[in-house]
Amino acid sequence: MSPPVPSDLGYVPPDGGWGWAVVFGASVSVGFAYTFPKAFTIYFKELQDFFGTSYGEIAWVSSITLATTYGAGPISSILVNRYGSRPVVIFGGLLCGIGMISAAFCTSILQLYICVGFITGFGLALNLQPSVIIIGKYFLKRRPIANGLAMAGSPVMLCTLAPLNQFLFDNFGWRGSFLILGAILLNCCVAGALFRPIRAAPASVKPQNKTEEEGGKDCCEKINQYLDFSLFKHRGFLIYLIGNVLMFLGFFAPIVFLAPYAKHIGIDEYSAAFLLSILAIVDMIARPTTGIIANSKWVRPRIQYFFSFSIAFNGTCHLLCPLASGYTGLVVYSIFFGLAFGMVCAMLFETLMDLVGAARFTSAVGLVTIAECCTILLGPPIGGELFPLMDFNHLSASDRFKAVPKIKIGLFWMAWFEISKGKDPQRSMLTILNLQQGLQSSEDKWAH
């Protein structure tokens, strides 16, 4: 067990009991939020033929869904600060169900953008942030374990939802499938019902000044009550935000290009698809395992280092991917990538909560997700544009481009953490610069 951690919530979280039911509900909500836009791609070919549109126009459905899910993060944070997690998640589940049921009756691609992209995407946004936030209300000492278990809902749901979508499509067509998916997404309401308030939530971020100044505040000041913009003065939060924005530029791109690359080098489509299954299974195991390790007494006080190592390890996996010339090599790559991907995902929100504290985490997660929105959308297209521009094979170009920033982000995160703990800044930066020079020499060698 990790050493005692101070709480800034004004009470001691129970670290168990009903909190494990909350973790289960959070894993369901997080699983739907992260997995649904990916699993939806199964219907693309049929929708393209039905509406007579290009693949790019159909692909905008998932893009709009992702953009809305991440872009609506601040709105979700404001609603959670005002009403609490339970009603927000239940309302989000209703929106998801309404959006998909409405999509079953769409007669144009524009209607599909609205129903699936905006309505369902906004519903998923109201599921993602509150589910992560509520864990910090129930857990303190065991919070890394709880976060790891909750984030494990994403690979579990991916392994379940992708084959389920294929089964529904084969038996009911896309319209019938959308109706059934709408009913399934209503289970987010059940998950939200598990988020029992642990105490009366404060009405605002700064409640002591609310009653006296309410009448004289304009719209922006009222929003600032529920979304703490003073976080932009927090050095740790700014470095985390900048690092995450850069990291997410290539975070999901290897998943998008792995199967196409395998087909490109002559591997059959079923074996190529199995690579993603391997990745998902390893990811599923890695997330709770990472939470257990992060909760140990040796790692918990150094959790920022652990997160930095996870990012650098993730980038290193992509740098070594070009060495995998055959199917066996890609299987090994998928195993290590699944491990690295699961480690980063398990620690993503735990590290932020450790930096800003549970009391300010509600605002922090909303501000981070909207910043990540653009890079998540731009990552795969940039990787695709690099293919004809660089003298490498398909996946090598994309992965080499995206892996180097990840390793550098991990190194500089370590340097900042050394300095913030009062250690010698010159010595810390010298160590990191030496490591970066070695990385730069490797880049130059690849370029020639």
matplotlib code that plots the C-alpha trace (Angstrom):
import matplotlib.pyplot as plt

x = [0.0, 1.2, 2.0, -0.7, -1.6, -3.1, -6.6, -7.8, -11.5, -12.3, -13.1, -11.5, -12.6, -13.7, -11.3, -13.6, -17.1, -19.6, -16.6, -16.0, -19.5, -18.6, -15.5, -17.6, -20.0, -17.1, -15.5, -18.8, -19.1, -15.4, -15.6, -18.5, -16.9, -13.6, -14.7, -17.9, -16.3, -13.8, -16.3, -18.7, -16.4, -17.8, -20.8, -18.8, -19.0, -22.7, -23.4, -21.2, -23.2, -26.5, -26.0, -23.8, -21.0, -17.2, -15.3, -14.0, -17.5, -18.5, -15.3, -16.4, -19.1, -16.4, -14.3, -17.2, -18.1, -14.5, -14.3, -17.6, -16.6, -13.4, -14.4, -17.4, -15.1, -15.3, -19.2, -19.1, -16.9, -19.1, -22.2, -20.4, -19.3, -22.9, -25.0, -22.6, -21.6, -24.8, -27.3, -24.8, -24.0, -27.6, -28.5, -25.5, -26.8, -30.2, -28.6, -26.5, -29.7, -31.7, -28.9, -28.5, -32.2, -32.7, -29.8, -31.7, -34.2, -31.7, -32.1, -29.0, -25.4, -26.0, -28.6, -26.2, -23.6, -26.1, -27.5, -24.4, -21.7, -23.1, -25.9, -24.3, -20.8, -22.1, -23.7, -20.4, -18.7, -21.1, -20.1, -16.4, -15.4, -17.8, -16.8, -13.2, -14.0, -16.2, -13.3, -11.3, -14.2, -14.3, -10.6, -7.4, -4.9, -6.2, -6.9, -4.3, -5.8, -9.3, -8.2, -6.5, -9.6, -11.9, -9.7, -9.6, -13.3, -12.1, -10.2, -12.9, -15.6, -13.6, -13.2, -17.0, -18.5, -16.6, -17.8, -21.2, -21.5, -20.6, -23.2, -25.9, -25.1, -25.1, -28.5, -30.4, -28.7, -27.5, -30.9, -31.8, -28.3, -28.6, -31.8, -30.3, -27.1, -29.3, -30.9, -27.4, -26.1, -29.0, -27.1, -24.9, -27.9, -27.6, -23.9, -24.6, -27.1, -24.2, -22.5, -24.0, -22.9, -20.5, -21.3, -23.0, -20.9, -19.9, -21.9, -18.8, -15.0, -15.0, -18.1, -17.0, -17.4, -20.5, -23.4, -22.0, -20.9, -23.5, -25.5, -22.5, -20.9, -21.0, -21.3, -17.5, -17.2, -20.1, -18.5, -15.3, -17.2, -17.5, -14.4, -11.1, -9.1, -6.5, -5.1, -3.3, -1.0, -0.1, 3.3, 2.7, -0.7, 0.8, 3.6, 1.1, -1.2, 1.5, 3.0, -0.3, -1.3, 2.0, 1.7, -1.8, -0.7, 0.5, -1.1, -3.9, -2.3, -0.4, -3.7, -5.3, -2.4, -1.3, -3.8, -3.4, 0.4, 0.2, -1.9, 0.6, 3.4, 1.4, -0.4, -4.0, -6.8, -7.8, -4.3, -4.0, -7.2, -5.9, -3.0, -5.5, -7.1, -3.7, -3.1, -6.5, -6.0, -2.6, -4.0, -6.8, -4.3, -1.8, -4.2, -5.2, -1.7, -0.2, -2.7, -1.5, 2.1, 1.5, -0.3, 2.8, 4.8, 7.8, 6.1, 3.3, 5.6, 7.3, 4.3, 5.3, 8.5, 6.5, 4.2, 7.3, 8.8, 5.4, 5.5, 9.1, 8.5, 5.5, 7.7, 10.5, 8.1, 7.2, 10.9, 11.6, 8.5, 10.4, 12.5, 9.4, 9.6, 7.2, 4.1, 5.9, 7.7, 4.4, 2.9, 5.8, 5.3, 1.6, 2.3, 4.8, 2.6, -0.4, 1.6, 2.9, -0.5, -2.2, 0.5, 0.0, -3.8, -3.9, -1.8, -3.2, -5.8, -4.1, -1.1, -3.2, -5.1, -1.8, -0.6, -3.6, -5.5, -8.9, -10.7, -9.5, -9.4, -13.0, -11.9, -8.5, -9.9, -12.3, -9.5, -7.2, -9.7, -10.7, -6.9, -6.5, -9.4, -7.6, -4.5, -6.5, -8.2, -5.0, -2.8, -4.0, -4.3, -0.7, 0.5, -1.2, 0.3, 3.8, 3.6, 4.4, 6.7, 9.3, 11.6, 10.4, 7.8, 4.3, 4.3, 8.0, 7.5, 4.5, 5.9, 9.3, 7.7, 5.5, 7.8, 10.6, 8.3, 6.9, 10.4, 11.4, 8.2, 9.0, 12.5, 11.6, 8.8, 11.4, 13.6, 10.8, 9.9, 13.5, 13.6, 10.2, 11.3, 14.2, 17.0, 19.9, 18.4, 21.7, 22.4, 18.9, 18.9, 22.4, 21.3, 18.3, 20.3, 22.8, 20.0, 18.4, 21.8, 21.9, 18.3, 19.2, 22.1, 19.8, 17.4, 20.3, 21.3, 17.8, 17.6, 20.7]
y = [0.0, 3.5, 6.0, 8.4, 11.1, 14.5, 15.3, 18.7, 17.7, 18.7, 15.0, 11.6, 9.5, 6.0, 4.3, 1.3, 0.2, 1.7, 3.2, -0.1, 0.1, 3.6, 2.3, -0.3, 2.4, 4.6, 1.8, 1.4, 5.1, 5.5, 2.4, 3.8, 7.3, 6.1, 3.1, 4.1, 6.4, 3.7, 0.8, 2.9, 2.6, -0.9, 0.8, 3.2, 1.1, 0.5, 4.2, 5.3, 3.2, 4.2, 8.0, 8.0, 9.9, 9.6, 7.7, 11.1, 12.5, 9.4, 9.5, 12.9, 11.2, 9.7, 12.9, 15.1, 12.6, 12.7, 16.5, 17.0, 14.5, 16.2, 19.8, 19.7, 19.0, 22.4, 22.3, 18.9, 20.2, 23.2, 21.0, 18.6, 21.6, 22.8, 19.6, 16.7, 13.7, 11.5, 13.8, 14.8, 11.2, 10.2, 13.1, 12.2, 8.6, 9.9, 12.1, 9.1, 6.9, 9.7, 10.5, 6.9, 6.2, 9.4, 8.3, 5.2, 7.5, 9.7, 10.3, 12.4, 12.6, 16.0, 14.5, 11.8, 14.4, 16.0, 12.9, 10.8, 13.5, 16.2, 14.7, 11.4, 13.0, 15.5, 12.7, 10.8, 14.0, 14.1, 10.5, 10.8, 13.6, 13.0, 9.3, 10.2, 13.0, 10.9, 8.5, 11.2, 11.8, 8.2, 7.2, 8.7, 6.0, 3.5, 6.1, 4.7, 1.3, 2.7, 4.8, 1.8, -0.3, 2.4, 3.1, -0.7, -0.3, 1.1, -2.1, -4.3, -2.4, -2.4, -6.2, -6.4, -3.6, -4.2, -7.8, -6.9, -4.2, -6.6, -9.1, -6.5, -5.2, -8.7, -9.5, -6.1, -3.7, -0.3, 1.2, -1.7, -1.7, 2.0, 1.4, -1.4, 0.6, 3.5, 1.1, -0.2, 3.3, 4.0, 1.7, 4.8, 6.0, 2.9, 3.5, 7.1, 6.0, 4.3, 7.6, 8.3, 11.7, 11.2, 14.6, 17.9, 19.3, 22.9, 25.3, 26.8, 26.8, 29.9, 29.7, 32.2, 35.1, 34.0, 35.4, 38.9, 39.5, 37.4, 40.5, 42.4, 39.6, 39.4, 36.2, 35.4, 35.9, 33.5, 30.9, 31.4, 30.3, 26.8, 26.5, 27.4, 29.4, 30.1, 26.7, 28.5, 30.0, 26.5, 25.6, 21.8, 22.0, 24.1, 21.6, 18.7, 20.5, 21.3, 17.8, 16.1, 18.2, 17.3, 13.6, 13.2, 14.3, 10.8, 8.9, 7.2, 7.2, 3.9, 2.2, 3.6, 2.6, -0.8, -3.0, -1.2, -1.4, -5.2, -5.6, -3.4, -5.8, -8.8, -10.1, -11.3, -9.1, -11.5, -11.8, -8.0, -7.5, -9.9, -7.6, -5.1, -7.8, -8.6, -5.0, -4.7, -7.7, -6.6, -3.1, -4.6, -6.3, -3.4, -0.8, -2.3, -3.8, -0.3, 1.1, -1.6, -0.8, 3.0, 2.5, 0.8, 2.6, 2.7, 4.3, 6.4, 9.2, 9.2, 8.9, 11.7, 9.8, 6.7, 8.7, 10.1, 6.7, 5.4, 8.2, 7.6, 3.8, 4.4, 6.5, 3.9, 1.2, 3.1, 3.9, 0.1, -0.8, -0.5, -3.5, -5.7, -6.9, -9.8, -10.9, -12.3, -8.9, -7.1, -9.4, -8.5, -4.8, -5.1, -6.7, -3.9, -1.2, -2.5, -2.5, 1.0, 2.4, 0.9, 2.3, 5.8, 5.6, 4.3, 7.1, 9.9, 11.3, 10.0, 12.2, 15.3, 14.7, 14.3, 17.6, 19.9, 18.0, 16.4, 19.7, 21.4, 18.3, 18.9, 22.1, 20.8, 17.8, 19.9, 22.4, 19.5, 17.6, 20.7, 21.3, 17.7, 17.9, 19.4, 17.2, 14.0, 15.0, 16.1, 13.2, 10.5, 12.9, 14.2, 10.6, 9.9, 12.9, 11.9, 8.6, 10.1, 12.7, 10.6, 7.9, 5.1, 2.5, 3.5, 2.9, 3.7, 7.3, 7.9, 6.2, 7.8, 11.2, 10.7, 8.7, 11.2, 13.9, 11.4, 10.5, 14.1, 14.9, 12.1, 13.4, 17.0, 16.0, 14.2, 17.3, 19.6, 17.2, 17.2, 21.0, 21.3, 19.1, 21.6, 19.6, 21.2, 22.6, 22.6, 19.0, 17.9, 19.7, 18.5, 14.9, 15.4, 17.2, 14.4, 11.9, 14.2, 14.5, 10.7, 10.7, 13.5, 11.5, 8.5, 10.8, 12.0, 8.5, 7.5, 10.6, 9.5]
z = [0.0, -0.8, 2.0, 3.2, 0.7, 1.8, 0.7, -0.5, -0.6, 3.0, 3.9, 3.9, 0.9, 1.8, -0.5, -1.0, -0.2, -2.6, -4.4, -6.2, -7.7, -8.8, -10.5, -12.3, -13.5, -14.6, -16.6, -18.5, -19.2, -20.1, -22.3, -24.4, -24.6, -25.9, -28.0, -29.8, -32.4, -33.3, -33.4, -35.5, -38.6, -39.3, -40.9, -43.1, -46.3, -46.2, -45.3, -48.1, -50.6, -49.2, -49.2, -52.3, -50.7, -50.6, -47.8, -46.6, -46.1, -44.1, -42.1, -40.8, -38.7, -36.4, -36.6, -35.5, -32.7, -31.4, -31.7, -29.8, -27.2, -26.4, -27.3, -24.9, -22.0, -20.4, -20.7, -19.0, -16.2, -15.6, -15.3, -12.9, -10.7, -10.7, -10.5, -9.7, -11.7, -11.4, -13.2, -15.8, -16.8, -16.8, -19.1, -21.3, -21.5, -22.7, -25.3, -26.6, -26.9, -28.5, -31.0, -32.2, -32.4, -34.4, -36.6, -37.6, -39.5, -41.2, -45.0, -45.6, -44.5, -42.9, -40.6, -39.7, -38.7, -36.4, -34.8, -34.4, -34.5, -32.4, -30.3, -29.5, -29.3, -26.7, -24.8, -24.7, -23.4, -20.5, -19.7, -20.0, -17.7, -14.8, -14.7, -14.2, -11.8, -9.4, -8.8, -7.1, -4.8, -3.6, -3.6, -2.3, -1.1, -3.7, -6.4, -9.0, -8.8, -9.2, -12.2, -13.8, -13.4, -14.7, -17.8, -18.5, -19.6, -22.9, -24.2, -22.7, -24.6, -27.8, -27.7, -27.1, -29.2, -32.5, -33.0, -31.7, -34.3, -37.0, -35.8, -35.6, -39.1, -40.6, -39.1, -38.9, -41.4, -40.4, -39.4, -37.1, -35.7, -34.8, -33.0, -30.9, -30.3, -29.0, -26.5, -25.5, -24.9, -22.6, -20.2, -19.5, -17.5, -15.3, -14.9, -13.9, -11.3, -9.5, -9.0, -5.6, -4.3, -1.4, 0.0, -1.0, -3.8, -3.5, -5.7, -7.3, -7.3, -5.0, -3.0, -0.3, -2.7, -4.6, -2.5, -2.2, -5.7, -7.7, -8.8, -10.3, -12.2, -16.0, -18.0, -18.1, -14.4, -13.7, -16.0, -14.0, -10.9, -12.3, -14.4, -12.6, -15.2, -12.5, -13.4, -16.3, -13.6, -12.3, -13.8, -13.5, -15.2, -18.1, -18.7, -18.5, -21.0, -23.5, -23.3, -23.7, -26.8, -28.5, -27.4, -28.7, -32.1, -32.7, -29.8, -31.8, -35.2, -34.9, -34.1, -37.2, -39.5, -38.0, -39.9, -43.2, -42.9, -42.3, -45.4, -47.3, -46.6, -47.8, -44.6, -45.1, -43.7, -40.9, -39.5, -39.8, -37.9, -35.2, -34.5, -33.1, -31.0, -29.5, -28.8, -27.1, -24.9, -23.7, -23.2, -21.1, -18.8, -18.7, -17.4, -14.0, -13.6, -14.1, -11.5, -8.9, -9.6, -9.4, -6.0, -4.4, -1.8, -4.1, -7.1, -5.7, -4.4, -7.8, -10.0, -12.3, -13.1, -13.8, -16.2, -17.9, -18.4, -19.8, -22.5, -23.4, -23.5, -25.9, -28.2, -28.1, -29.2, -32.4, -33.1, -33.1, -35.2, -38.6, -37.4, -37.6, -41.2, -40.9, -39.1, -36.1, -35.7, -35.9, -33.2, -30.9, -31.7, -31.0, -27.6, -26.5, -28.0, -26.1, -22.9, -23.5, -24.6, -21.5, -19.2, -20.5, -20.5, -16.9, -15.6, -17.8, -15.4, -12.2, -13.0, -13.6, -10.4, -8.5, -10.0, -9.3, -6.5, -6.5, -5.7, -8.9, -11.1, -12.4, -14.1, -15.1, -17.0, -19.0, -20.0, -21.0, -23.2, -25.3, -25.9, -27.0, -29.4, -32.3, -32.2, -31.9, -35.2, -36.9, -35.9, -38.4, -41.4, -40.8, -40.6, -43.9, -45.6, -44.5, -46.4, -49.9, -48.5, -46.7, -48.1, -45.7, -45.9, -44.8, -41.0, -40.5, -41.7, -39.5, -36.4, -36.6, -36.9, -33.9, -31.7, -31.3, -29.8, -27.3, -26.0, -25.7, -23.9, -21.4, -20.9, -20.3, -18.0, -15.9, -15.9, -14.8, -12.0, -10.8, -10.8, -9.1, -6.2, -5.5, -7.1, -9.0, -12.2, -14.1, -13.2, -14.1, -17.5, -18.3, -17.8, -20.0, -22.7, -22.9, -23.5, -26.1, -28.0, -28.2, -29.5, -32.1, -33.4, -33.9, -35.9, -38.1, -38.8, -39.9, -42.1, -44.0]

ax = plt.figure().add_subplot(projection="3d")
ax.plot(x, y, z, "-o")
ax.set_aspect("equal")
plt.show()
